[in-house]
């Protein structure tokens, strides 16, 4: 078309400013700043509290966003050190709501390892992969210390998933979070 203009895509994440990445053979661009881009950080915490993961009731996306904005949580481990006194000053937070959140967080400590593994948000580790990993590695320490070869030997774990798991457990921020959990 004679009047057609080339589409200019943005080059940086509108949230954190990180340069966007485009993978060959894929149409979309994405922000690689998984650990510090606010929507990704909040999204991982929303995933962590979801029904299929740790099923922490009374912690919806708006509350998590508010907790993040107030710098009360930066990763899932931070939920476990929240106090009712920290929650009470928040907007739309009454005594009963704060107590319910604290009780739901406490209750989540009884959730099976496979749901925690799914909940911490390792890329490509869904519910099924988490169950298979738990069959082969009975503790988070065993999984963290597993070599790429050991991970790759787990049924249905390809090299891409093995690398993601290995990378996750060798990233300083993730190590701190897992140790805190």
N, CA and C of each residue as an Amber inpcrd file, in Angstrom:
protein
   543
   0.8350000  -1.1830000   0.0000000   0.0000000   0.0000000   0.0000000
   0.8780000   1.2440000   0.0000000   0.5480000   2.1770000  -0.7910000
   1.4020000   3.3670000  -0.8880000   1.4160000   4.2280000   0.3670000
   0.3270000   4.3090000   1.1080000   0.2710000   5.1650000   2.2950000
   0.5280000   4.4040000   3.5960000   0.8620000   3.1530000   3.4860000
   1.0850000   2.3320000   4.6830000   2.3310000   2.8040000   5.4150000
   2.2100000   2.8020000   6.7360000   3.3550000   3.1910000   7.5580000
   3.8370000   1.9660000   8.3310000   5.1340000   1.9070000   8.4840000
   5.7130000   0.8080000   9.2440000   5.2950000   0.9390000  10.7040000
   4.9180000  -0.1820000  11.3010000   4.5190000  -0.1770000  12.7060000
   5.7790000  -0.1340000  13.5620000   5.8010000   0.8160000  14.4630000
   6.9320000   0.9260000  15.3910000   6.5220000   0.3300000  16.7260000
   7.2310000  -0.6770000  17.1390000   6.9660000  -1.3040000  18.4300000
   7.7710000  -0.5920000  19.5090000   7.2310000  -0.6050000  20.7210000
   8.0090000  -0.0350000  21.8130000   9.2300000  -0.9140000  22.0390000
  10.2750000  -0.3350000  22.5570000  11.5160000  -1.0840000  22.7520000
  11.8070000  -1.3610000  24.2220000  11.1030000  -0.6360000  25.1090000
  11.3440000  -0.7980000  26.5380000  10.0390000  -1.0670000  27.2700000
  10.1240000  -1.8060000  28.3640000   8.9630000  -2.1310000  29.1820000
   8.3500000  -0.8290000  29.7030000   7.0430000  -0.6470000  29.5310000
   6.4160000   0.5800000  30.0220000   6.3840000   0.6720000  31.5510000
   6.5990000  -0.4250000  32.2500000   6.5710000  -0.4300000  33.7160000
   7.9400000  -0.1900000  34.3450000   8.9500000  -0.9240000  33.8710000
  10.2560000  -0.8400000  34.5480000  11.3660000  -0.2750000  33.6650000
  11.0790000  -0.0840000  32.3690000  12.0700000   0.5170000  31.4830000
  13.0820000  -0.4480000  30.8950000  13.0370000  -1.7190000  31.2870000
  13.9820000  -2.7080000  30.7700000  13.7500000  -2.9060000  29.2730000
  14.8260000  -3.0950000  28.5240000  14.7050000  -3.3380000  27.0930000
  13.9590000  -4.6440000  26.8540000  12.9660000  -4.5880000  25.9780000
  12.1610000  -5.7690000  25.6760000  12.9480000  -6.7460000  24.8200000
  12.5870000  -8.0110000  24.9080000  13.2510000  -9.0800000  24.1800000
  12.2390000  -9.7190000  23.2410000  12.6850000 -10.0570000  22.0440000
  11.8450000 -10.8080000  21.1110000  12.5750000 -12.0970000  20.7700000
  11.9000000 -13.2030000  21.0030000  12.4880000 -14.5010000  20.6820000
  12.1840000 -14.8110000  19.2180000  13.1890000 -15.2970000  18.5260000
  13.0550000 -15.6910000  17.1320000  11.8670000 -16.6390000  16.9790000
  11.1010000 -16.4880000  15.9360000   9.9390000 -17.3310000  15.6130000
   8.7490000 -17.0900000  16.5300000   8.7900000 -16.0590000  17.3840000
   7.6370000 -15.7070000  18.2100000   7.2480000 -14.2670000  17.9000000
   5.9500000 -13.9980000  17.9630000   5.4520000 -12.6830000  17.5780000
   5.6100000 -11.6320000  18.6700000   5.5500000 -12.0480000  19.9120000
   5.5040000 -11.0550000  20.9870000   6.8780000 -10.6810000  21.5340000
   6.9020000  -9.4970000  22.1110000   8.0670000  -9.0030000  22.8310000
   7.7500000  -9.1450000  24.3190000   8.7560000  -9.3390000  25.1490000
   8.4840000  -9.4580000  26.5860000   9.5880000  -8.8110000  27.4000000
   9.2200000  -8.5030000  28.6290000  10.1700000  -7.9020000  29.5590000
  10.9180000  -9.0290000  30.2750000  12.2410000  -9.0840000  30.1480000
  13.0090000 -10.1570000  30.7870000  13.3070000  -9.9030000  32.2750000
  12.8510000  -8.7720000  32.8030000  13.1480000  -8.3810000  34.1810000
  12.1810000  -9.0600000  35.1520000  12.1760000 -10.3890000  35.1520000
  11.2210000 -11.1870000  35.9250000  11.2300000 -10.8810000  37.4210000
  12.3860000 -10.6020000  37.9710000  12.5020000 -10.4440000  39.4210000
  12.1980000  -9.0380000  39.9300000  12.1720000  -8.0390000  39.0230000
  12.0160000  -6.6690000  39.5070000  10.9730000  -5.8400000  38.7680000
  10.3680000  -6.3550000  37.7260000   9.3250000  -5.6210000  37.0070000
   8.0420000  -5.7440000  37.8300000   7.5110000  -4.6160000  38.3400000
   6.3700000  -4.6810000  39.2660000   5.2030000  -5.5740000  38.8600000
   4.6840000  -5.5040000  37.6250000   3.5590000  -6.3830000  37.3020000
   3.9240000  -7.8700000  37.3490000   5.1720000  -8.1940000  37.0180000
   5.5970000  -9.5980000  37.0750000   5.7490000 -10.0600000  38.5180000
   6.2980000  -9.2010000  39.3670000   6.4650000  -9.5250000  40.7850000
   5.0950000  -9.7540000  41.4250000   4.1780000  -8.8210000  41.1940000
   2.8270000  -8.9300000  41.7490000   2.1290000 -10.1630000  41.1750000
   2.2850000 -10.4010000  39.8870000   1.6680000 -11.5590000  39.2400000
   2.1190000 -12.8760000  39.8520000   3.4080000 -12.9790000  40.1820000
   3.9180000 -14.2080000  40.8100000   3.3170000 -14.3980000  42.2010000
   3.1380000 -13.2920000  42.9240000   2.5470000 -13.4190000  44.2630000
   1.0570000 -13.7720000  44.1710000   0.3750000 -13.2380000  43.1770000
  -1.0290000 -13.5990000  42.9560000  -1.1180000 -15.0850000  42.6210000
  -0.2160000 -15.5610000  41.7810000  -0.1700000 -16.9930000  41.4510000
   0.0760000 -17.8310000  42.7070000   0.9970000 -17.3900000  43.5350000
   1.3610000 -18.1260000  44.7520000   0.1580000 -18.3390000  45.6640000
  -0.6880000 -17.3190000  45.8100000  -1.8350000 -17.4330000  46.7260000
  -3.0500000 -18.0790000  46.0780000  -2.9860000 -18.3600000  44.7750000
  -4.1440000 -18.8860000  44.0410000  -4.5890000 -20.2540000  44.5460000
  -5.8130000 -20.6140000  44.1960000  -6.4010000 -21.8830000  44.6410000
  -5.5570000 -23.0900000  44.2840000  -5.0230000 -23.1110000  43.0600000
  -4.2560000 -24.2750000  42.6170000  -2.8790000 -24.3610000  43.2670000
  -2.4350000 -23.2550000  43.8340000  -1.1310000 -23.2490000  44.5010000
  -1.3550000 -23.3520000  46.0120000  -1.0980000 -22.2840000  46.7600000
  -1.2090000 -22.3710000  48.2170000  -2.5960000 -22.0620000  48.7700000
  -3.5050000 -21.6320000  47.9210000  -4.9040000 -21.4190000  48.2900000
  -5.0290000 -20.5610000  49.5530000  -4.3760000 -19.4020000  49.5260000
  -4.4490000 -18.4770000  50.6600000  -5.6610000 -17.5790000  50.4500000
  -6.6920000 -17.8300000  51.2220000  -7.9300000 -17.0680000  51.1030000
  -7.7320000 -15.6530000  51.6450000  -8.5860000 -14.7680000  51.2140000
  -8.6260000 -13.3760000  51.6870000  -7.4850000 -12.5080000  51.1620000
  -6.6580000 -13.0490000  50.2950000  -5.5870000 -12.2510000  49.6850000
  -5.8520000 -12.1670000  48.1880000  -6.6280000 -11.1860000  47.7770000
  -6.9190000 -10.9890000  46.3630000  -5.8630000 -10.1390000  45.6970000
  -6.0160000  -9.9750000  44.3970000  -5.0160000  -9.2330000  43.6310000
  -4.8970000  -7.7750000  44.0920000  -6.0180000  -7.1340000  44.4210000
  -5.9430000  -5.7390000  44.8760000  -5.1750000  -5.6170000  46.1880000
  -5.4170000  -6.5400000  47.0930000  -4.7160000  -6.5030000  48.3860000
  -3.2270000  -6.7450000  48.1820000  -2.8910000  -7.7010000  47.3150000
  -1.4730000  -7.9860000  47.0480000  -0.8070000  -6.7730000  46.4140000
  -1.4850000  -6.1350000  45.4590000  -0.9300000  -4.9290000  44.8400000
  -0.7070000  -3.8370000  45.8870000  -1.6470000  -3.6980000  46.7970000
  -1.5200000  -2.6990000  47.8650000  -0.3470000  -3.0480000  48.7910000
  -0.2270000  -4.3010000  49.1670000   0.8840000  -4.7350000  50.0200000
   2.2270000  -4.4780000  49.3370000   2.2800000  -4.7140000  48.0270000
   3.5020000  -4.4780000  47.2640000   3.8090000  -2.9780000  47.2010000
   2.7960000  -2.1640000  46.9040000   2.9960000  -0.7030000  46.8480000
   3.4940000  -0.1490000  48.1750000   2.9910000  -0.7220000  49.2590000
   3.3790000  -0.2670000  50.6010000   4.7020000  -0.8830000  51.0610000
   5.3200000  -1.6770000  50.1740000   6.6060000  -2.3390000  50.4410000
   6.5430000  -3.3230000  51.6170000   5.3700000  -3.9230000  51.8030000
   5.2190000  -4.9380000  52.8490000   5.5300000  -6.3310000  52.3220000
   5.3680000  -6.5450000  51.0050000   5.7240000  -7.8280000  50.3860000
   6.4460000  -7.5760000  49.0680000   7.4740000  -8.3730000  48.8360000
   8.1980000  -8.3250000  47.5610000   8.3020000  -9.6960000  46.9240000
   8.0290000 -10.7380000  47.7130000   8.0190000 -12.1050000  47.2000000
   7.1480000 -12.9490000  48.1310000   6.8060000 -14.1670000  47.7330000
   5.9000000 -14.9880000  48.5490000   6.3490000 -15.2180000  49.9900000
   7.6240000 -15.2590000  50.2590000   8.0990000 -15.4930000  51.6260000
   7.6880000 -14.3570000  52.5570000   7.5180000 -13.1660000  52.0000000
   7.1490000 -12.0070000  52.8180000   5.7570000 -12.1250000  53.4290000
   4.8760000 -12.9260000  52.8350000   3.5390000 -13.1070000  53.4170000
   3.6470000 -13.6700000  54.8390000   4.6560000 -14.5050000  55.0590000
   4.7650000 -15.2450000  56.3210000   5.3260000 -14.4150000  57.4780000
   5.7440000 -13.2040000  57.1950000   6.2040000 -12.3360000  58.2730000
   5.2710000 -11.1400000  58.4760000   4.1830000 -11.0930000  57.6990000
   3.1990000 -10.0270000  57.8890000   2.5440000 -10.1480000  59.2550000
   2.2210000  -9.0180000  59.8290000   1.4960000  -9.0090000  61.1010000
   0.1790000  -8.2620000  60.9170000  -0.7330000  -8.5330000  61.8080000
  -2.0180000  -7.8490000  61.7760000  -1.8110000  -6.3390000  61.9190000
  -0.8510000  -5.9480000  62.7250000  -0.5620000  -4.5230000  62.9520000
  -0.0930000  -3.8330000  61.6600000   0.5940000  -4.5660000  60.7880000
   1.0190000  -3.9880000  59.5120000  -0.1730000  -3.8420000  58.5540000
  -1.1270000  -4.7560000  58.6690000  -2.2800000  -4.7470000  57.7620000
  -3.3260000  -3.7080000  58.1290000  -3.5430000  -3.5000000  59.4100000
  -4.6280000  -2.6170000  59.8700000  -4.6140000  -1.1990000  59.2850000
  -3.4540000  -0.5440000  59.1260000  -3.4760000   0.8270000  58.5800000
  -3.8260000   0.8970000  57.0860000  -3.8430000  -0.2450000  56.4050000
  -4.0970000  -0.2350000  54.9660000  -5.5420000   0.1600000  54.6600000
  -5.7120000   0.7580000  53.4810000  -7.0410000   1.1410000  53.0110000
  -7.9650000  -0.0740000  52.9610000  -9.2060000   0.1160000  53.3530000
 -10.2420000  -0.9280000  53.3300000  -9.8570000  -2.1700000  54.1480000
  -9.0880000  -1.9870000  55.2140000  -8.6570000  -3.1250000  56.0240000
  -9.1950000  -2.9620000  57.4390000 -10.1320000  -3.8070000  57.7900000
 -10.7030000  -3.7910000  59.1380000 -10.0300000  -4.8780000  59.9710000
 -10.2860000  -4.8540000  61.2590000  -9.7140000  -5.8260000  62.2060000
  -9.9760000  -7.2600000  61.7400000 -11.2250000  -7.5570000  61.4000000
 -11.6020000  -8.9220000  61.0080000 -10.9080000  -9.3410000  59.7080000
 -10.8280000  -8.4320000  58.7320000 -10.1580000  -8.7260000  57.4610000
  -8.6820000  -9.0470000  57.6910000  -8.0430000  -8.2270000  58.4910000
  -6.6200000  -8.4410000  58.7860000  -6.4180000  -9.7870000  59.4830000
  -7.2700000 -10.0940000  60.4460000  -7.1690000 -11.3720000  61.1630000
  -7.3790000 -12.5490000  60.2160000  -8.3420000 -12.4320000  59.3010000
  -8.6080000 -13.5010000  58.3360000  -7.4070000 -13.7480000  57.4210000
  -6.7550000 -12.6770000  57.0020000  -5.5620000 -12.8170000  56.1530000
  -4.4580000 -13.5500000  56.9110000  -4.1950000 -13.1290000  58.1220000
  -3.1330000 -13.7550000  58.9300000  -3.4520000 -15.2400000  59.1580000
  -4.6990000 -15.5590000  59.4470000  -5.0880000 -16.9600000  59.6600000
  -4.9610000 -17.7820000  58.3860000  -5.3300000 -17.2070000  57.2450000
  -5.2020000 -17.9230000  55.9680000  -3.7450000 -18.1870000  55.6250000
  -2.8930000 -17.2120000  55.8960000  -1.4580000 -17.3960000  55.6470000
  -0.9290000 -18.5140000  56.5470000  -1.3160000 -18.5020000  57.7960000
  -0.8760000 -19.5280000  58.7490000  -1.3360000 -20.9170000  58.2870000
  -2.5660000 -21.0060000  57.8320000  -3.1380000 -22.2760000  57.3630000
  -2.3690000 -22.8150000  56.1490000  -1.8420000 -21.9150000  55.3210000
  -1.1370000 -22.3390000  54.1080000   0.1670000 -23.0820000  54.4200000
   0.6330000 -22.9950000  55.6380000   1.8660000 -23.7010000  56.0170000
   1.6900000 -25.2170000  56.0010000   0.4390000 -25.6790000  55.9060000
   0.1500000 -27.1150000  55.8810000   0.0330000 -27.6670000  54.4600000
   0.1920000 -26.8300000  53.4640000   0.0170000 -27.2260000  52.0670000
   1.1610000 -28.1480000  51.6410000   0.8530000 -29.2080000  50.8540000
   1.8960000 -30.1440000  50.3980000   2.9850000 -29.4710000  49.5520000
   4.1640000 -30.0530000  49.6030000   5.3510000 -29.5600000  48.9060000
   5.0820000 -29.3200000  47.4210000   4.3610000 -30.2060000  46.7600000
   4.1390000 -30.0540000  45.3190000   3.3860000 -28.7630000  44.9880000
   2.4780000 -28.3510000  45.8610000   1.7340000 -27.1060000  45.6190000
   2.6240000 -25.8880000  45.8710000   3.5160000 -25.9940000  46.8440000
   4.4710000 -24.9100000  47.0940000   5.3960000 -24.7760000  45.8830000
   5.8660000 -25.9020000  45.3800000   6.7620000 -25.9110000  44.2250000
   6.0710000 -25.2870000  43.0100000   4.8220000 -25.6280000  42.7990000
   4.0450000 -25.0130000  41.7190000   3.8550000 -23.5220000  42.0000000
   3.5700000 -23.1870000  43.2510000   3.2650000 -21.8140000  43.6330000
   4.4150000 -20.8360000  43.5230000   5.6510000 -21.2920000  43.7000000
   6.7730000 -20.3410000  43.6890000   7.0600000 -19.7990000  42.2910000
   6.4300000 -20.3870000  41.2950000   6.4500000 -19.7740000  39.9720000
   7.6870000 -19.9860000  39.1330000   8.2080000 -21.2010000  39.1350000
   9.3220000 -21.5010000  38.2330000   8.7280000 -21.6550000  36.8410000
   9.2600000 -20.9160000  35.8990000   8.7230000 -20.9550000  34.5380000
   8.7170000 -22.3920000  34.0040000   7.6240000 -22.7990000  33.4130000
   7.3950000 -24.1200000  32.8220000   7.1180000 -25.2200000  33.8470000
   7.0390000 -24.8720000  35.1370000   6.7260000 -25.8800000  36.1530000
   5.2690000 -25.6960000  36.5620000   4.4080000 -26.4780000  35.9040000
   2.9870000 -26.4750000  36.2290000   2.7080000 -27.5260000  37.2920000
   1.4290000 -27.7760000  37.5040000   1.0250000 -28.7360000  38.5430000
   1.5920000 -30.1310000  38.2880000   1.5090000 -30.5960000  37.0410000
   1.9620000 -31.9530000  36.7120000   3.4650000 -32.0880000  36.8820000
   4.2190000 -31.1360000  36.3660000   5.6790000 -31.1770000  36.4950000
   6.0680000 -31.1070000  37.9700000   5.3910000 -30.2710000  38.7540000
   5.6940000 -30.1580000  40.1880000   5.5030000 -31.5060000  40.8790000
   4.4240000 -32.2190000  40.5560000   4.1730000 -33.5400000  41.1570000
   5.2830000 -34.5230000  40.7940000   5.7240000 -34.4910000  39.5410000
   6.7860000 -35.4100000  39.1120000   8.1150000 -35.0770000  39.7880000
   8.3790000 -33.8030000  39.9800000   9.6090000 -33.4120000  40.6640000
   9.6060000 -33.8790000  42.1130000   8.4520000 -33.7440000  42.7820000
   8.3430000 -34.1380000  44.1890000   8.5060000 -35.6490000  44.3500000
   8.1090000 -36.4280000  43.3380000   8.3110000 -37.8800000  43.3880000
   9.8010000 -38.2370000  43.3610000  10.5940000 -37.3750000  42.7470000
  12.0320000 -37.6400000  42.6020000  12.9050000 -36.9040000  43.6130000
  12.4060000 -35.7990000  44.1260000  13.1600000 -34.9910000  45.0920000
  12.2070000 -34.6740000  46.2370000  12.4350000 -35.2860000  47.3680000
  11.4570000 -35.1830000  48.4610000  11.5490000 -33.8830000  49.2610000
  12.6200000 -33.1200000  49.0810000  12.7320000 -31.8400000  49.7840000
  13.2020000 -30.7590000  48.8120000  12.9710000 -29.5360000  49.1970000
  13.4000000 -28.3980000  48.3790000  14.9290000 -28.3480000  48.3060000
  15.5970000 -28.8080000  49.3550000  17.0730000 -28.8230000  49.3660000
  17.5860000 -29.8200000  48.3190000  16.9670000 -31.0060000  48.2510000
  17.3710000 -31.9930000  47.2350000  17.1650000 -31.4260000  45.8380000
  16.0290000 -30.7910000  45.6310000  15.7290000 -30.2270000  44.3190000
  16.7090000 -29.1040000  43.9820000  16.9720000 -28.2450000  44.9380000
  17.8990000 -27.1300000  44.7110000  19.2980000 -27.6350000  44.3800000
  19.7070000 -28.7390000  44.9920000  21.0500000 -29.2720000  44.7610000
  21.1460000 -30.1970000  43.5530000  20.0280000 -30.4660000  42.8970000
  20.0280000 -31.3740000  41.7510000  20.7990000 -30.7740000  40.5800000
  21.5340000 -31.6340000  39.8980000  22.2610000 -31.1930000  38.7070000
  21.2920000 -31.1590000  37.5220000  21.7120000 -30.5190000  36.4590000
  20.9040000 -30.5070000  35.2410000  20.6040000 -31.9340000  34.7730000
  21.6050000 -32.7880000  34.8550000  21.4350000 -34.1750000  34.4210000
  20.3890000 -34.8960000  35.2720000  20.4210000 -34.6890000  36.5770000
  19.4360000 -35.3190000  37.4670000  18.0280000 -34.8010000  37.1770000
  17.9060000 -33.5270000  36.9250000  16.5980000 -32.9490000  36.5900000
  16.0930000 -33.4930000  35.2670000  16.9790000 -33.5790000  34.2990000
  16.6260000 -34.0400000  32.9600000  16.1710000 -35.5000000  32.9610000
  16.6010000 -36.2740000  33.9490000  16.2280000 -37.6920000  34.0260000
  14.8150000 -37.9000000  34.5790000  14.2060000 -36.8690000  35.1260000
  12.8370000 -36.9780000  35.6310000  11.8910000 -37.0860000  34.4400000
  10.9340000 -37.9950000  34.5490000   9.9590000 -38.2150000  33.4860000
   9.2890000 -36.9010000  33.0870000   9.2150000 -36.6620000  31.7840000
   8.5800000 -35.4770000  31.1950000   9.3170000 -34.1670000  31.4420000
  10.5350000 -34.2170000  31.9250000  11.3270000 -32.9940000  32.1050000
  12.3290000 -32.9250000  30.9560000  12.1070000 -31.9700000  30.0800000
  13.0360000 -31.7580000  28.9810000  14.1570000 -30.8370000  29.4120000
  15.0700000 -30.6000000  28.5010000  16.2340000 -29.7810000  28.8290000
  15.8300000 -28.3420000  29.1580000  14.8200000 -27.8090000  28.4550000
  14.3860000 -26.4270000  28.7040000  13.8420000 -26.2800000  30.1300000
  13.0180000 -27.2290000  30.5600000  12.4580000 -27.1730000  31.9180000
  13.5630000 -27.3950000  32.9430000  14.4480000 -28.3570000  32.6740000
  15.5610000 -28.6220000  33.5930000  16.4200000 -27.3670000  33.7710000
  16.6840000 -26.6580000  32.6780000  17.4830000 -25.4320000  32.7630000
  16.7700000 -24.3550000  33.5660000  15.4610000 -24.2150000  33.3660000
  14.7020000 -23.2100000  34.1130000  14.7190000 -23.4960000  35.6070000
  14.5560000 -24.7680000  35.9800000  14.5780000 -25.1480000  37.3970000
  15.9660000 -24.8750000  37.9740000  16.9770000 -25.3140000  37.2670000
  18.3640000 -25.1270000  37.7000000  18.6730000 -23.6390000  37.8510000
  18.3090000 -22.8390000  36.8500000  18.5540000 -21.3910000  36.9070000
  17.8130000 -20.7490000  38.0840000  16.5580000 -21.1740000  38.3000000
  15.7610000 -20.6240000  39.3910000  16.4900000 -20.8020000  40.7200000
  16.9940000 -21.9980000  40.9670000  17.6360000 -22.3030000  42.2410000
  19.0810000 -21.8110000  42.3280000  19.5540000 -21.1410000  41.2820000
  20.8880000 -20.5600000  41.3220000  20.8520000 -19.0390000  41.1620000
  19.6800000 -18.4650000  41.3420000  19.5220000 -17.0110000  41.3110000
  19.4620000 -16.5390000  42.7620000  20.3370000 -15.6150000  43.1520000
  20.4140000 -15.1980000  44.5580000  19.0760000 -14.8060000  45.1880000
  18.2470000 -14.0140000  44.4710000  16.9590000 -13.6110000  45.0460000
  16.0480000 -14.8150000  45.3120000  16.0600000 -15.7660000  44.4010000
  15.2280000 -16.9630000  44.5720000  15.7440000 -17.8310000  45.7210000
  17.0430000 -17.9160000  45.8570000  17.6300000 -18.6940000  46.9570000
  17.1870000 -18.0990000  48.2920000  17.2630000 -16.7630000  48.3920000
  16.8220000 -16.0990000  49.6280000  15.3440000 -16.3490000  49.9090000
  14.5110000 -16.2520000  48.8660000  13.0780000 -16.4640000  49.0380000
  12.7990000 -17.8910000  49.5050000  13.4070000 -18.8700000  48.8330000
  13.1840000 -20.2770000  49.1910000  13.6830000 -20.5560000  50.6010000
  14.8330000 -20.0200000  50.9450000  15.3410000 -20.2070000  52.3060000
  14.3840000 -19.6040000  53.3360000  13.8090000 -18.4510000  53.0150000
  12.8460000 -17.8200000  53.9270000  11.5690000 -18.6330000  54.0470000
  11.1450000 -19.2310000  52.9450000   9.9380000 -20.0590000  53.0030000
  10.1820000 -21.2560000  53.8910000
